[in-house]
Amino acid sequence: VTLNSTNMKKLDYLDAMTFPCDPLYPKEGRTWWLASDKEGPVGFAGMECLNERTAFLCRIGVFQRCAGNGIGRSLISVMERCARKEGYEALVSYTLPDNYKSANNLIRCGFRLIKPYVSFGYKDALHFRKDLT
């Protein structure tokens, strides 16, 4: 997604609707994807460079009415293909311990639970990694 004002509004709307208790996630400096159906946007995902070898899946959100249809896993797959193309060696992400759907999606996409040296998420977050090499 090119971050023009229209797409920024769509991303902020999706962010607010899928993460109503969180502040809006910063959009600049990250790569974003939108998932849509015939009614319009239904999900989004963002990836950013963590370092020269690792990309961070920073945000994945899907409308509740579309949950369970594989949209989140499809977005993860798209980000993985992009990361491979960009030459990253690994993808990392995190989720809160009670977010079973997100954790299960990451695991189904080949991520494994890790204990990082330094937390890159919330203090009690579950951290995940997938090697791309």
CORRA-V710187 format. One line per field, one symbol per residue. ss: DSSP state (~ for helix, > for strand, _ for the rest). psi: psi as a letter, one per 40 degrees, with the letter a starting at -180 (. if undefined). burial: I if it has 9 or more other C-alpha atoms within 8 Angstrom, else O. A space follows every 10 residues. Layout:
BEGIN
ss: ???
psi: ???
burial: ???
END
This chain:
BEGIN
ss: ____~~~~~~ ~~~~~~~~__ __________ >>>>>>>__> >>>>>>>>>_ ___>>>>>>> >>_~~~____ ~~~~~~~~~~ ~~~~~____> >>>>>____~ ~~~~~~~~__ _>>>______ _____>>>>> >__
psi: hhgidddddd dddddddegd eiihhhdiei hiihhiaeea heiiiiiihd aeehihhdhh hhideeieee dddddddddd dddddeeiei iiiiiidegd ddddddddee iihigidhhe aideihiiih he.
burial: OOOOOOIIOI IIOIIIOIOO OOOOOOOOOI OIIIIIOOOO IIIIIIIIIO OOIIIIIIII IIIOOIIOOO IIIOIIIOII OOIIOOOIII IIIIIIOOOO OOIOIIIOIO IIOOOOOOOO OOOOIIIIII OOO
END
